[in-house]
């Protein structure tokens, strides 16, 4: 009688674990899809695009600052030389 109840408890525990593992597997699949994208831009691609945009904005800022300094210097030299 003890063996039968132990087997029943084991089967019950095994079923509960199987359900938990299936749920965990579904969640991992959703996370993997979010990261990789599965036909859509995933987190990895979106992050890479953001990093590329940040680099472009940094270069554009330095271009604008350089152009401003050049214009100011040219104006100053033209003012001095009259």
DAHUKA-V190969 format. One record per residue. N is the residue number from 0. RES is the residue in one letter. SS is DSSP state (helix for helix, strand for strand, loop for the rest). PSI is psi in degrees with one decimal (NA if undefined). OMEGA is omega in whole degrees, 0 to 359 (none if undefined). Layout:
n:N res:RES ss:SS psi:PSI omega:OMEGA
n:N res:RES ss:SS psi:PSI omega:OMEGA
This chain:
n:0 res:X ss:loop psi:-36.8 omega:179
n:1 res:X ss:helix psi:-38.6 omega:179
n:2 res:X ss:helix psi:-39.0 omega:181
n:3 res:X ss:helix psi:-42.6 omega:179
n:4 res:X ss:helix psi:-35.5 omega:178
n:5 res:X ss:helix psi:-41.7 omega:178
n:6 res:X ss:helix psi:-40.4 omega:178
n:7 res:X ss:helix psi:-41.7 omega:178
n:8 res:X ss:helix psi:-39.9 omega:179
n:9 res:X ss:helix psi:-45.0 omega:180
n:10 res:X ss:helix psi:-39.7 omega:178
n:11 res:X ss:helix psi:-44.2 omega:179
n:12 res:X ss:helix psi:-41.4 omega:181
n:13 res:X ss:helix psi:-42.3 omega:178
n:14 res:X ss:helix psi:-41.8 omega:179
n:15 res:X ss:helix psi:-41.9 omega:179
n:16 res:X ss:helix psi:-40.1 omega:180
n:17 res:X ss:helix psi:-40.9 omega:178
n:18 res:X ss:helix psi:-42.1 omega:179
n:19 res:X ss:helix psi:-43.3 omega:180
n:20 res:X ss:helix psi:-38.1 omega:177
n:21 res:X ss:helix psi:-41.1 omega:178
n:22 res:X ss:helix psi:-43.4 omega:178
n:23 res:X ss:helix psi:-41.3 omega:180
n:24 res:X ss:helix psi:-41.4 omega:178
n:25 res:X ss:helix psi:-41.7 omega:179
n:26 res:X ss:helix psi:-41.1 omega:178
n:27 res:X ss:helix psi:-38.7 omega:177
n:28 res:X ss:helix psi:-42.0 omega:179
n:29 res:X ss:helix psi:-40.6 omega:178
n:30 res:X ss:helix psi:-42.4 omega:179
n:31 res:X ss:helix psi:-41.7 omega:179
n:32 res:X ss:helix psi:-39.2 omega:179
n:33 res:X ss:helix psi:-38.5 omega:182
n:34 res:X ss:helix psi:-46.9 omega:185
n:35 res:X ss:helix psi:-29.5 omega:175
n:36 res:X ss:loop psi:-41.0 omega:179
n:37 res:X ss:loop psi:58.4 omega:179
n:38 res:X ss:loop psi:-15.4 omega:177
n:39 res:X ss:loop psi:163.2 omega:176
n:40 res:X ss:loop psi:121.7 omega:178
n:41 res:X ss:loop psi:-175.9 omega:181
n:42 res:X ss:helix psi:-39.0 omega:181
n:43 res:X ss:helix psi:-47.7 omega:181
n:44 res:X ss:helix psi:-42.8 omega:181
n:45 res:X ss:helix psi:-40.2 omega:178
n:46 res:X ss:helix psi:-41.3 omega:179
n:47 res:X ss:helix psi:-41.6 omega:178
n:48 res:X ss:helix psi:-40.4 omega:178
n:49 res:X ss:helix psi:-41.0 omega:179
n:50 res:X ss:helix psi:-40.9 omega:178
n:51 res:X ss:helix psi:-41.2 omega:177
n:52 res:X ss:helix psi:-40.0 omega:179
n:53 res:X ss:helix psi:-39.5 omega:177
n:54 res:X ss:helix psi:-43.8 omega:179
n:55 res:X ss:helix psi:-41.7 omega:180
n:56 res:X ss:helix psi:-37.3 omega:178
n:57 res:X ss:helix psi:-43.3 omega:178
n:58 res:X ss:helix psi:-41.0 omega:179
n:59 res:X ss:helix psi:-40.3 omega:179
n:60 res:X ss:helix psi:-45.1 omega:179
n:61 res:X ss:helix psi:-34.7 omega:177
n:62 res:X ss:helix psi:-43.6 omega:180
n:63 res:X ss:helix psi:-43.1 omega:179
n:64 res:X ss:helix psi:-43.9 omega:179
n:65 res:X ss:helix psi:-41.8 omega:178
n:66 res:X ss:helix psi:-39.1 omega:178
n:67 res:X ss:helix psi:-43.7 omega:179
n:68 res:X ss:helix psi:-42.0 omega:179
n:69 res:X ss:helix psi:-44.1 omega:180
n:70 res:X ss:helix psi:-42.6 omega:180
n:71 res:X ss:helix psi:-42.2 omega:179
n:72 res:X ss:helix psi:-43.1 omega:179
n:73 res:X ss:helix psi:-42.1 omega:178
n:74 res:X ss:helix psi:-39.7 omega:180
n:75 res:X ss:helix psi:-43.7 omega:180
n:76 res:X ss:helix psi:-39.7 omega:180
n:77 res:X ss:helix psi:-35.0 omega:179
n:78 res:X ss:helix psi:-41.5 omega:182
n:79 res:X ss:helix psi:-44.6 omega:184
n:80 res:X ss:helix psi:-12.3 omega:171
n:81 res:X ss:loop psi:NA omega:none
